[in-house]
């Protein structure tokens, strides 16, 4: 890993705390479906002994009811927790509380993040041939003092939700199967670090923004990252990276690529290259 080298508990009655990770066999797919059904039934039951959990679920049912019936939602949290049901339930509980705090991510509109969108810091460039949504972050357009941690978080959430909506709509429209099924409903996140500077981007506040982005992606959009690609990486970035790297989980670290030869390597990683802005091809 470069750059410059860095290193409810309402489930007491559950008969199965951990199931095997499903493969492509029908039996294991049945296990996956059973786990998803178990989680969905657990959430929508009306007799939770945890009053805070019940209140949270009721609020979600009012504001984002589709979340509680979305199979992909449950599957992502199962994968992130290695199919450990108690851990998955705990993660989902924390996530639902967060959804209420952030004011229901799937309902955010451009008006809610109008000022942030004007920065063009994040741009959805389209859908790659493998089915993943290409999201560009151009660091030269990041001015940390323009954001609070909360406003930055909401901006990230809005862009992720927009990308997921694009992915879902295109998957429904296209009959053909993508070559890489593991990339479907996921992001290829491209960081263009040209313009990254010690003066503007290495401060306690800037680090807080970076940490917020990492935690949002890992804790609340698990298994949504297909690959993260960093280009135009300056030497000074290593200081920032050494701090943020500690907050990145092992699964995510395996998906990170630092590109040195921008044109050649990006051409191999992103297809079609016509999605890329001219400066990167």
Buried (B, 14 or more C-beta within 10 A) or exposed (E): EBBEEBEBEBBEEEEEEBBEEBEEEEEBEEBBEEBBEBBBEBBEEEEBEEEEBBEBBEBBEEBBEEBBEBEBBBBBBBBBBEBBBBBBBBBBBEBBBBBBEBEBBBEBEEEBBEEBBEBEBBBBBBBBEBBBBBBBBBBBBBEBEBBEEEBBBBBBBBBBBBBBEBBBEBBEEEEEEBEBEEBBBBBBBBBBBBBBEEEBBBBEEBBBBBBBBBBBBBBBBBBBBBBBBBBBBBEBBBBBBBBBBEBBEEBBEEBBBBBEEBEEBBBEBBEEEEBBEEEBB
